[in-house]
Amino acid sequence: MQLPGLVIGGGIAGLTAAIALHQRGIAATVCEAAPHILPLGAGIWMAPNAMQVFERLGLATKINAGGVPLRAIEITDGCLRPLLRTDQARIRQQFGHGTTAIRRATLQQILLAELDPATVRLGKACTALAPDAAGVTVTFADGTAHRAAFVVGADGIHSPVRGQLFPGVRPNGTGHLVWRGMSAVALAPRFRRAIREAWAGGLRFGFSEIADGVVDWFAAVPGAFGSDRAGLLGRLQAAFAGFAEPVPALLAAADEPAIIRNEVVDFNPLPCWHRGRIGLIGDAAHATTPYLGQGGCQAVEDAYALALCLHRHPADPARAFAELLRLRRAKARHVVRTSRLMGRIGYLSGAAAELRDLAIRATPRWVSERQFRQVYGLNY
Ligand SMILES: Cc1cc2nc3c(=O)[nH]c(=O)nc-3n(C[C@H](O)[C@H](O)[C@H](O)COP(=O)(O)OP(=O)(O)OC[C@H]3O[C@@H](n4cnc5c(N)ncnc54)[C@H](O)[C@@H]3O)c2cc1C
């Protein structure tokens, strides 16, 4: 009997991969280290590329119903005057979907509900992989070992699976921190069903509704702001005091202990994401900084494309992983590099920021539309 596959990690990449594999009749079990599937962070924006994949998996309607399909995304100055606006109706016309903002917990519940509970095993931290000609023996921290036909490392930016395949890859810290929270605030109609990301004074603040009356927000700051939790809310309020409403109101309504801290990290694109029967997807393969809101979307794309490749080469996982790399590497690299650039541009201050704002306002629409086509279009 053909051995099943093992997916290491039950995040967005791992759960989506398991759904896509099962839909193509490929047996696979998800092994997640945590004893519970925990949402990492508050909300997440699922862009049109991920939504098109979810459409193919029959999940887009559920995700749109569980979240908030957006009508606009704007980059603004600190007074919330637009620098760049994307009209989601136009994007929807082109790609069939716009961006949907959703609580991570809701997204994960939707994904989990698609899977037979017997195929998701919690408290299974992978510690070692031993490939041979016929399969891979995977060892877990609980002392058990399982055989698999192939192994998918969907175990995030600090991926132990990647560590075993490509030792020495170290995530790059950018020095920036992102603080994220949710606030119960009724937004004015012009801010509803929209993302605003405001850039001013070397700081950035983004927010969008993720459910009725619930607003997901992030405050991105340079390292000098400090990572200390003591007096955090007061420091955030002082730093963003010059930003227009509703920024101060969102911070005033924040639940300080629930604010999440993320260090902004990525790593240089890898030339290869696989060795034989073991391959990487999602952040494990190509973690990116969050400035394009694409890390999770790229993970969703990998997961789906992987299932297509394994379906094409059921007896040859190495060939399937090689094909996945051919399909996905260029876009994943583009996202990592563009997101880094957006990171640098967004934190400018003083005269450089003034020049930046002028340049963005003067950018013709076709330039940003070309950028969207590169990121939102699917090539499989
Ligand atoms: C501030 C911020 C904002 C972001 N906003 C967005 C956004 O709006 N849109 C977007 O698309 N992306 C966004 N991202 C990126 C997104 O969160 C990630 O790209 C995405 O979560 C990656 O999913 P993943 O499944 O690859 O990895 P993860 O979500 O990290 O999941 C990895 C899983 O593997 C498990 N694991 C680890 N080690 C082992 C082991 N040894 N054995 C078994 N399991 C293991 C972990 O417990 C975890 O559950 C943002 C990121 C940040 C930091």
The ligand as a Gaussian input file, in Angstrom:
#p B3LYP/6-31G(d) Opt

LIG

0 1
 C        2.673000      41.548000      11.477000
 C        2.332000      40.555000      10.401000
 C        1.239000      40.780000       9.592000
 C        0.943000      39.879000       8.560000
 N       -0.147000      40.129000       7.778000
 C       -0.408000      39.297000       6.748000
 C       -1.527000      39.534000       5.881000
 O       -2.304000      40.479000       6.076000
 N       -1.723000      38.690000       4.840000
 C       -0.903000      37.619000       4.613000
 O       -1.125000      36.885000       3.662000
 N        0.146000      37.355000       5.430000
 C        0.411000      38.153000       6.486000
 N        1.447000      37.889000       7.317000
 C        2.291000      36.694000       7.061000
 C        1.620000      35.424000       7.555000
 O        1.271000      35.538000       8.920000
 C        2.561000      34.240000       7.377000
 O        3.186000      34.306000       6.120000
 C        1.781000      32.936000       7.483000
 O        1.240000      32.794000       8.771000
 C        2.710000      31.766000       7.156000
 O        1.993000      30.570000       7.303000
 P        2.763000      29.189000       7.474000
 O        1.677000      28.169000       7.631000
 O        3.780000      29.047000       6.423000
 O        3.582000      29.333000       8.831000
 P        3.037000      29.495000      10.326000
 O        1.769000      30.259000      10.347000
 O        4.187000      30.009000      11.114000
 O        2.700000      27.999000      10.778000
 C        3.724000      27.075000      11.049000
 C        3.159000      26.001000      11.958000
 O        4.142000      24.980000      12.123000
 C        4.172000      24.576000      13.472000
 N        5.479000      23.979000      13.748000
 C        6.661000      24.614000      13.917000
 N        7.622000      23.729000      14.184000
 C        7.059000      22.504000      14.145000
 C        7.542000      21.173000      14.340000
 N        8.823000      20.930000      14.633000
 N        6.669000      20.136000      14.224000
 C        5.354000      20.355000      13.943000
 N        4.844000      21.601000      13.782000
 C        5.685000      22.645000      13.872000
 C        3.899000      25.857000      14.247000
 O        3.417000      25.581000      15.549000
 C        2.838000      26.513000      13.362000
 O        1.529000      26.138000      13.715000
 C        1.761000      38.751000       8.362000
 C        2.843000      38.515000       9.208000
 C        3.137000      39.404000      10.219000
 C        4.325000      39.134000      11.096000

